Amino acid sequence: MSTATVPTTDVHDEAIALVREAVNAYLPVARARRGAMDTTTWTQVVNEVRDVVAATN
């Protein structure tokens, strides 16, 4: 196992890229299902995405 460290900016950039990929893949599904969600559920979905993004800052 390597003991080399990855620069923080690389880790941050990778995390942002992964979050963007996941959100971009999921949002079309969420929007398509939006009609079946009540406002509370939709708000929870959006807040969860925001929490994940905020955790990468």
PDB file of N, CA, C and O in Angstrom, chain B, residues numbered from 101:
ATOM      1  N   MET B 101       0.841  -1.171   0.000  1.00  0.00           N
ATOM      2  CA  MET B 101       0.000   0.000   0.000  1.00  0.00           C
ATOM      3  C   MET B 101       0.889   1.238   0.000  1.00  0.00           C
ATOM      4  O   MET B 101       1.872   1.315   0.737  1.00  0.00           O
ATOM      5  N   SER B 102       0.531   2.185  -0.824  1.00  0.00           N
ATOM      6  CA  SER B 102       1.304   3.414  -0.930  1.00  0.00           C
ATOM      7  C   SER B 102       1.018   4.321   0.260  1.00  0.00           C
ATOM      8  O   SER B 102      -0.113   4.398   0.740  1.00  0.00           O
ATOM      9  N   THR B 103       2.040   4.993   0.718  1.00  0.00           N
ATOM     10  CA  THR B 103       1.862   5.952   1.806  1.00  0.00           C
ATOM     11  C   THR B 103       1.844   7.379   1.280  1.00  0.00           C
ATOM     12  O   THR B 103       1.782   8.332   2.057  1.00  0.00           O
ATOM     13  N   ALA B 104       1.898   7.525  -0.034  1.00  0.00           N
ATOM     14  CA  ALA B 104       1.865   8.856  -0.630  1.00  0.00           C
ATOM     15  C   ALA B 104       0.504   9.488  -0.360  1.00  0.00           C
ATOM     16  O   ALA B 104      -0.528   8.817  -0.365  1.00  0.00           O
ATOM     17  N   THR B 105       0.529  10.786  -0.127  1.00  0.00           N
ATOM     18  CA  THR B 105      -0.730  11.482   0.107  1.00  0.00           C
ATOM     19  C   THR B 105      -1.159  12.195  -1.161  1.00  0.00           C
ATOM     20  O   THR B 105      -0.333  12.630  -1.963  1.00  0.00           O
ATOM     21  N   VAL B 106      -2.449  12.303  -1.321  1.00  0.00           N
ATOM     22  CA  VAL B 106      -3.011  13.013  -2.463  1.00  0.00           C
ATOM     23  C   VAL B 106      -3.237  14.451  -2.021  1.00  0.00           C
ATOM     24  O   VAL B 106      -3.816  14.683  -0.960  1.00  0.00           O
ATOM     25  N   PRO B 107      -2.790  15.420  -2.815  1.00  0.00           N
ATOM     26  CA  PRO B 107      -3.019  16.816  -2.436  1.00  0.00           C
ATOM     27  C   PRO B 107      -4.501  17.084  -2.190  1.00  0.00           C
ATOM     28  O   PRO B 107      -5.363  16.553  -2.889  1.00  0.00           O
ATOM     29  N   THR B 108      -4.783  17.910  -1.194  1.00  0.00           N
ATOM     30  CA  THR B 108      -6.161  18.204  -0.809  1.00  0.00           C
ATOM     31  C   THR B 108      -6.988  18.696  -1.984  1.00  0.00           C
ATOM     32  O   THR B 108      -8.150  18.315  -2.124  1.00  0.00           O
ATOM     33  N   THR B 109      -6.409  19.535  -2.826  1.00  0.00           N
ATOM     34  CA  THR B 109      -7.178  20.054  -3.958  1.00  0.00           C
ATOM     35  C   THR B 109      -7.593  18.931  -4.897  1.00  0.00           C
ATOM     36  O   THR B 109      -8.684  18.974  -5.467  1.00  0.00           O
ATOM     37  N   ASP B 110      -6.732  17.919  -5.066  1.00  0.00           N
ATOM     38  CA  ASP B 110      -7.096  16.785  -5.917  1.00  0.00           C
ATOM     39  C   ASP B 110      -8.258  16.012  -5.313  1.00  0.00           C
ATOM     40  O   ASP B 110      -9.175  15.608  -6.028  1.00  0.00           O
ATOM     41  N   VAL B 111      -8.225  15.804  -3.998  1.00  0.00           N
ATOM     42  CA  VAL B 111      -9.307  15.094  -3.316  1.00  0.00           C
ATOM     43  C   VAL B 111     -10.596  15.897  -3.431  1.00  0.00           C
ATOM     44  O   VAL B 111     -11.658  15.342  -3.715  1.00  0.00           O
ATOM     45  N   HIS B 112     -10.497  17.202  -3.211  1.00  0.00           N
ATOM     46  CA  HIS B 112     -11.675  18.069  -3.309  1.00  0.00           C
ATOM     47  C   HIS B 112     -12.242  18.035  -4.726  1.00  0.00           C
ATOM     48  O   HIS B 112     -13.448  17.873  -4.913  1.00  0.00           O
ATOM     49  N   ASP B 113     -11.377  18.189  -5.713  1.00  0.00           N
ATOM     50  CA  ASP B 113     -11.834  18.177  -7.102  1.00  0.00           C
ATOM     51  C   ASP B 113     -12.486  16.851  -7.460  1.00  0.00           C
ATOM     52  O   ASP B 113     -13.497  16.821  -8.161  1.00  0.00           O
ATOM     53  N   GLU B 114     -11.909  15.754  -6.982  1.00  0.00           N
ATOM     54  CA  GLU B 114     -12.487  14.439  -7.250  1.00  0.00           C
ATOM     55  C   GLU B 114     -13.846  14.298  -6.567  1.00  0.00           C
ATOM     56  O   GLU B 114     -14.786  13.763  -7.153  1.00  0.00           O
ATOM     57  N   ALA B 115     -13.946  14.775  -5.337  1.00  0.00           N
ATOM     58  CA  ALA B 115     -15.217  14.706  -4.612  1.00  0.00           C
ATOM     59  C   ALA B 115     -16.291  15.513  -5.326  1.00  0.00           C
ATOM     60  O   ALA B 115     -17.423  15.054  -5.477  1.00  0.00           O
ATOM     61  N   ILE B 116     -15.938  16.705  -5.760  1.00  0.00           N
ATOM     62  CA  ILE B 116     -16.895  17.545  -6.487  1.00  0.00           C
ATOM     63  C   ILE B 116     -17.343  16.854  -7.766  1.00  0.00           C
ATOM     64  O   ILE B 116     -18.531  16.850  -8.087  1.00  0.00           O
ATOM     65  N   ALA B 117     -16.408  16.277  -8.490  1.00  0.00           N
ATOM     66  CA  ALA B 117     -16.746  15.582  -9.739  1.00  0.00           C
ATOM     67  C   ALA B 117     -17.692  14.415  -9.475  1.00  0.00           C
ATOM     68  O   ALA B 117     -18.643  14.207 -10.229  1.00  0.00           O
ATOM     69  N   LEU B 118     -17.441  13.655  -8.416  1.00  0.00           N
ATOM     70  CA  LEU B 118     -18.310  12.523  -8.084  1.00  0.00           C
ATOM     71  C   LEU B 118     -19.708  12.987  -7.688  1.00  0.00           C
ATOM     72  O   LEU B 118     -20.703  12.385  -8.091  1.00  0.00           O
ATOM     73  N   VAL B 119     -19.782  14.058  -6.897  1.00  0.00           N
ATOM     74  CA  VAL B 119     -21.086  14.588  -6.491  1.00  0.00           C
ATOM     75  C   VAL B 119     -21.851  15.088  -7.707  1.00  0.00           C
ATOM     76  O   VAL B 119     -23.040  14.808  -7.856  1.00  0.00           O
ATOM     77  N   ARG B 120     -21.170  15.828  -8.574  1.00  0.00           N
ATOM     78  CA  ARG B 120     -21.840  16.332  -9.779  1.00  0.00           C
ATOM     79  C   ARG B 120     -22.355  15.187 -10.649  1.00  0.00           C
ATOM     80  O   ARG B 120     -23.471  15.240 -11.166  1.00  0.00           O
ATOM     81  N   GLU B 121     -21.534  14.157 -10.803  1.00  0.00           N
ATOM     82  CA  GLU B 121     -21.938  13.007 -11.611  1.00  0.00           C
ATOM     83  C   GLU B 121     -23.174  12.334 -11.015  1.00  0.00           C
ATOM     84  O   GLU B 121     -24.117  12.003 -11.733  1.00  0.00           O
ATOM     85  N   ALA B 122     -23.160  12.139  -9.713  1.00  0.00           N
ATOM     86  CA  ALA B 122     -24.292  11.483  -9.052  1.00  0.00           C
ATOM     87  C   ALA B 122     -25.559  12.328  -9.139  1.00  0.00           C
ATOM     88  O   ALA B 122     -26.634  11.816  -9.451  1.00  0.00           O
ATOM     89  N   VAL B 123     -25.428  13.617  -8.864  1.00  0.00           N
ATOM     90  CA  VAL B 123     -26.595  14.501  -8.906  1.00  0.00           C
ATOM     91  C   VAL B 123     -27.131  14.611 -10.328  1.00  0.00           C
ATOM     92  O   VAL B 123     -28.341  14.546 -10.544  1.00  0.00           O
ATOM     93  N   ASN B 124     -26.240  14.777 -11.291  1.00  0.00           N
ATOM     94  CA  ASN B 124     -26.683  14.873 -12.683  1.00  0.00           C
ATOM     95  C   ASN B 124     -27.372  13.603 -13.151  1.00  0.00           C
ATOM     96  O   ASN B 124     -28.295  13.662 -13.964  1.00  0.00           O
ATOM     97  N   ALA B 125     -26.937  12.456 -12.649  1.00  0.00           N
ATOM     98  CA  ALA B 125     -27.570  11.191 -13.023  1.00  0.00           C
ATOM     99  C   ALA B 125     -28.918  11.023 -12.330  1.00  0.00           C
ATOM    100  O   ALA B 125     -29.846  10.458 -12.910  1.00  0.00           O
ATOM    101  N   TYR B 126     -29.033  11.508 -11.093  1.00  0.00           N
ATOM    102  CA  TYR B 126     -30.252  11.278 -10.328  1.00  0.00           C
ATOM    103  C   TYR B 126     -31.350  12.298 -10.601  1.00  0.00           C
ATOM    104  O   TYR B 126     -32.524  11.928 -10.617  1.00  0.00           O
ATOM    105  N   LEU B 127     -31.018  13.548 -10.814  1.00  0.00           N
ATOM    106  CA  LEU B 127     -32.048  14.579 -10.933  1.00  0.00           C
ATOM    107  C   LEU B 127     -33.074  14.319 -12.027  1.00  0.00           C
ATOM    108  O   LEU B 127     -34.255  14.577 -11.796  1.00  0.00           O
ATOM    109  N   PRO B 128     -32.699  13.826 -13.200  1.00  0.00           N
ATOM    110  CA  PRO B 128     -33.747  13.529 -14.184  1.00  0.00           C
ATOM    111  C   PRO B 128     -34.756  12.498 -13.668  1.00  0.00           C
ATOM    112  O   PRO B 128     -35.950  12.596 -13.953  1.00  0.00           O
ATOM    113  N   VAL B 129     -34.277  11.525 -12.918  1.00  0.00           N
ATOM    114  CA  VAL B 129     -35.173  10.521 -12.330  1.00  0.00           C
ATOM    115  C   VAL B 129     -36.071  11.185 -11.290  1.00  0.00           C
ATOM    116  O   VAL B 129     -37.280  10.956 -11.260  1.00  0.00           O
ATOM    117  N   ALA B 130     -35.469  12.005 -10.445  1.00  0.00           N
ATOM    118  CA  ALA B 130     -36.243  12.690  -9.411  1.00  0.00           C
ATOM    119  C   ALA B 130     -37.294  13.602 -10.030  1.00  0.00           C
ATOM    120  O   ALA B 130     -38.433  13.652  -9.565  1.00  0.00           O
ATOM    121  N   ARG B 131     -36.911  14.317 -11.072  1.00  0.00           N
ATOM    122  CA  ARG B 131     -37.883  15.203 -11.730  1.00  0.00           C
ATOM    123  C   ARG B 131     -39.018  14.406 -12.354  1.00  0.00           C
ATOM    124  O   ARG B 131     -40.176  14.817 -12.291  1.00  0.00           O
ATOM    125  N   ALA B 132     -38.693  13.274 -12.953  1.00  0.00           N
ATOM    126  CA  ALA B 132     -39.724  12.434 -13.566  1.00  0.00           C
ATOM    127  C   ALA B 132     -40.686  11.899 -12.515  1.00  0.00           C
ATOM    128  O   ALA B 132     -41.874  11.717 -12.783  1.00  0.00           O
ATOM    129  N   ARG B 133     -40.170  11.650 -11.331  1.00  0.00           N
ATOM    130  CA  ARG B 133     -41.009  11.117 -10.247  1.00  0.00           C
ATOM    131  C   ARG B 133     -41.605  12.219  -9.377  1.00  0.00           C
ATOM    132  O   ARG B 133     -42.354  11.937  -8.441  1.00  0.00           O
ATOM    133  N   ARG B 134     -41.282  13.443  -9.676  1.00  0.00           N
ATOM    134  CA  ARG B 134     -41.734  14.575  -8.861  1.00  0.00           C
ATOM    135  C   ARG B 134     -43.241  14.560  -8.682  1.00  0.00           C
ATOM    136  O   ARG B 134     -43.735  14.869  -7.597  1.00  0.00           O
ATOM    137  N   GLY B 135     -43.971  14.211  -9.712  1.00  0.00           N
ATOM    138  CA  GLY B 135     -45.431  14.191  -9.631  1.00  0.00           C
ATOM    139  C   GLY B 135     -45.950  13.231  -8.583  1.00  0.00           C
ATOM    140  O   GLY B 135     -47.032  13.433  -8.032  1.00  0.00           O
ATOM    141  N   ALA B 136     -45.187  12.186  -8.304  1.00  0.00           N
ATOM    142  CA  ALA B 136     -45.608  11.190  -7.321  1.00  0.00           C
ATOM    143  C   ALA B 136     -45.157  11.552  -5.902  1.00  0.00           C
ATOM    144  O   ALA B 136     -45.529  10.881  -4.940  1.00  0.00           O
ATOM    145  N   MET B 137     -44.361  12.609  -5.779  1.00  0.00           N
ATOM    146  CA  MET B 137     -43.851  12.999  -4.461  1.00  0.00           C
ATOM    147  C   MET B 137     -44.664  14.155  -3.906  1.00  0.00           C
ATOM    148  O   MET B 137     -45.069  15.060  -4.635  1.00  0.00           O
ATOM    149  N   ASP B 138     -44.894  14.106  -2.605  1.00  0.00           N
ATOM    150  CA  ASP B 138     -45.487  15.277  -1.976  1.00  0.00           C
ATOM    151  C   ASP B 138     -44.383  16.318  -1.766  1.00  0.00           C
ATOM    152  O   ASP B 138     -43.200  16.029  -1.947  1.00  0.00           O
ATOM    153  N   THR B 139     -44.779  17.499  -1.391  1.00  0.00           N
ATOM    154  CA  THR B 139     -43.813  18.588  -1.251  1.00  0.00           C
ATOM    155  C   THR B 139     -42.750  18.272  -0.203  1.00  0.00           C
ATOM    156  O   THR B 139     -41.580  18.608  -0.385  1.00  0.00           O
ATOM    157  N   THR B 140     -43.145  17.635   0.880  1.00  0.00           N
ATOM    158  CA  THR B 140     -42.189  17.297   1.936  1.00  0.00           C
ATOM    159  C   THR B 140     -41.121  16.341   1.428  1.00  0.00           C
ATOM    160  O   THR B 140     -39.936  16.534   1.702  1.00  0.00           O
ATOM    161  N   THR B 141     -41.526  15.314   0.695  1.00  0.00           N
ATOM    162  CA  THR B 141     -40.567  14.342   0.163  1.00  0.00           C
ATOM    163  C   THR B 141     -39.626  15.008  -0.826  1.00  0.00           C
ATOM    164  O   THR B 141     -38.416  14.786  -0.771  1.00  0.00           O
ATOM    165  N   TRP B 142     -40.159  15.819  -1.729  1.00  0.00           N
ATOM    166  CA  TRP B 142     -39.325  16.522  -2.705  1.00  0.00           C
ATOM    167  C   TRP B 142     -38.316  17.420  -1.993  1.00  0.00           C
ATOM    168  O   TRP B 142     -37.146  17.467  -2.371  1.00  0.00           O
ATOM    169  N   THR B 143     -38.771  18.129  -0.968  1.00  0.00           N
ATOM    170  CA  THR B 143     -37.887  18.999  -0.199  1.00  0.00           C
ATOM    171  C   THR B 143     -36.783  18.193   0.472  1.00  0.00           C
ATOM    172  O   THR B 143     -35.638  18.643   0.520  1.00  0.00           O
ATOM    173  N   GLN B 144     -37.103  17.017   0.987  1.00  0.00           N
ATOM    174  CA  GLN B 144     -36.093  16.154   1.600  1.00  0.00           C
ATOM    175  C   GLN B 144     -35.046  15.720   0.579  1.00  0.00           C
ATOM    176  O   GLN B 144     -33.855  15.684   0.887  1.00  0.00           O
ATOM    177  N   VAL B 145     -35.485  15.391  -0.633  1.00  0.00           N
ATOM    178  CA  VAL B 145     -34.547  14.996  -1.691  1.00  0.00           C
ATOM    179  C   VAL B 145     -33.601  16.155  -2.004  1.00  0.00           C
ATOM    180  O   VAL B 145     -32.384  15.974  -2.057  1.00  0.00           O
ATOM    181  N   VAL B 146     -34.157  17.325  -2.209  1.00  0.00           N
ATOM    182  CA  VAL B 146     -33.346  18.497  -2.541  1.00  0.00           C
ATOM    183  C   VAL B 146     -32.399  18.841  -1.389  1.00  0.00           C
ATOM    184  O   VAL B 146     -31.232  19.160  -1.619  1.00  0.00           O
ATOM    185  N   ASN B 147     -32.891  18.779  -0.167  1.00  0.00           N
ATOM    186  CA  ASN B 147     -32.040  19.083   0.990  1.00  0.00           C
ATOM    187  C   ASN B 147     -30.916  18.073   1.140  1.00  0.00           C
ATOM    188  O   ASN B 147     -29.808  18.436   1.534  1.00  0.00           O
ATOM    189  N   GLU B 148     -31.182  16.820   0.834  1.00  0.00           N
ATOM    190  CA  GLU B 148     -30.137  15.798   0.910  1.00  0.00           C
ATOM    191  C   GLU B 148     -29.020  16.106  -0.087  1.00  0.00           C
ATOM    192  O   GLU B 148     -27.839  15.987   0.240  1.00  0.00           O
ATOM    193  N   VAL B 149     -29.398  16.499  -1.297  1.00  0.00           N
ATOM    194  CA  VAL B 149     -28.402  16.876  -2.306  1.00  0.00           C
ATOM    195  C   VAL B 149     -27.595  18.068  -1.809  1.00  0.00           C
ATOM    196  O   VAL B 149     -26.370  18.084  -1.927  1.00  0.00           O
ATOM    197  N   ARG B 150     -28.269  19.051  -1.261  1.00  0.00           N
ATOM    198  CA  ARG B 150     -27.568  20.235  -0.734  1.00  0.00           C
ATOM    199  C   ARG B 150     -26.603  19.860   0.382  1.00  0.00           C
ATOM    200  O   ARG B 150     -25.490  20.382   0.445  1.00  0.00           O
ATOM    201  N   ASP B 151     -27.027  18.951   1.267  1.00  0.00           N
ATOM    202  CA  ASP B 151     -26.156  18.520   2.364  1.00  0.00           C
ATOM    203  C   ASP B 151     -24.891  17.854   1.840  1.00  0.00           C
ATOM    204  O   ASP B 151     -23.795  18.101   2.342  1.00  0.00           O
ATOM    205  N   VAL B 152     -25.051  17.011   0.831  1.00  0.00           N
ATOM    206  CA  VAL B 152     -23.889  16.325   0.258  1.00  0.00           C
ATOM    207  C   VAL B 152     -22.939  17.338  -0.367  1.00  0.00           C
ATOM    208  O   VAL B 152     -21.725  17.266  -0.174  1.00  0.00           O
ATOM    209  N   VAL B 153     -23.494  18.272  -1.110  1.00  0.00           N
ATOM    210  CA  VAL B 153     -22.661  19.292  -1.751  1.00  0.00           C
ATOM    211  C   VAL B 153     -21.975  20.155  -0.693  1.00  0.00           C
ATOM    212  O   VAL B 153     -20.791  20.467  -0.822  1.00  0.00           O
ATOM    213  N   ALA B 154     -22.696  20.536   0.334  1.00  0.00           N
ATOM    214  CA  ALA B 154     -22.115  21.371   1.388  1.00  0.00           C
ATOM    215  C   ALA B 154     -20.973  20.655   2.104  1.00  0.00           C
ATOM    216  O   ALA B 154     -20.004  21.287   2.525  1.00  0.00           O
ATOM    217  N   ALA B 155     -21.088  19.358   2.237  1.00  0.00           N
ATOM    218  CA  ALA B 155     -20.046  18.591   2.925  1.00  0.00           C
ATOM    219  C   ALA B 155     -18.744  18.544   2.132  1.00  0.00           C
ATOM    220  O   ALA B 155     -17.696  18.220   2.691  1.00  0.00           O
ATOM    221  N   THR B 156     -18.793  18.859   0.853  1.00  0.00           N
ATOM    222  CA  THR B 156     -17.579  18.837   0.035  1.00  0.00           C
ATOM    223  C   THR B 156     -16.842  20.166   0.073  1.00  0.00           C
ATOM    224  O   THR B 156     -15.720  20.263  -0.425  1.00  0.00           O
ATOM    225  N   ASN B 157     -17.450  21.188   0.653  1.00  0.00           N
ATOM    226  CA  ASN B 157     -16.803  22.509   0.713  1.00  0.00           C
ATOM    227  C   ASN B 157     -15.821  22.604   1.833  1.00  0.00           C
ATOM    228  O   ASN B 157     -15.195  23.647   2.019  1.00  0.00           O
TER     229      ASN B 157
END
